Amino acid sequence: MSTELSTKQKQFLKGLAHHLNPVVMLGSNGLTEGVLAEIDHALSHHELIKVKIAGAERETKQLIINAIARETEACIVQTIGHILVLYRPSEEKKIQLPRR
């Protein structure tokens, strides 16, 4: 995604994401085409999602996170432990972000 989120926008999205459960879980198979397609679909449907990345080492996890963001054109809102929060606006713009 071309636009970066401001700190204010990230704080807003973190608040919205707090009560969400992960919709996609990455297991021992790692980042596959199927997993990417699932993340892409979830982003199109929800705009704001959590992804659980299980069992990866810190460096590997960061590579996976960067690959997910790049391939899905989503913004990384935050990562806490094994949970990644992603945001990508859909055509309907379901979430109204605060101004920068």
C-alpha positions, 0 to 999 in steps of 0.5 A, spaced: 500 500 500 502 506 497 500 510 503 503 509 510 499 510 516 500 516 521 501 514 528 494 517 530 491 512 525 495 506 527 493 508 535 486 508 532 486 501 528 490 498 534 484 500 538 479 497 533 483 490 533 484 489 540 478 485 540 479 481 534 481 474 534 486 471 528 482 470 522 489 466 519 494 462 522 500 460 519 503 453 521 509 449 520 508 449 512 510 457 513 507 462 508 504 458 502 500 461 496 494 458 500 495 462 506 497 468 502 490 468 498 486 467 505 490 473 508 488 477 501 481 474 502 480 476 509 483 483 508 478 484 502 472 482 507 474 485 513 480 491 512 483 490 519 485 483 521 489 479 525 494 473 523 497 468 528 504 466 526 506 460 530 513 457 531 517 461 527 524 464 529 524 472 530 528 473 524 524 468 520 518 471 523 520 478 520 521 476 513 514 472 513 511 479 516 514 483 511 512 478 505 505 478 507 505 486 507 508 486 500 504 481 497 497 483 500 499 490 499 497 491 506 499 496 512 502 493 518 499 496 524 503 492 529 506 486 531 505 483 538 508 476 540 506 471 534 500 476 532 500 481 526 495 486 525 494 488 518 490 493 515 488 494 507 482 499 505 477 496 501 473 499 496 467 500 501 472 503 506 468 500 512 473 503 517 473 511 517 480 513 519 482 519 523 485 524 519 493 524 519 
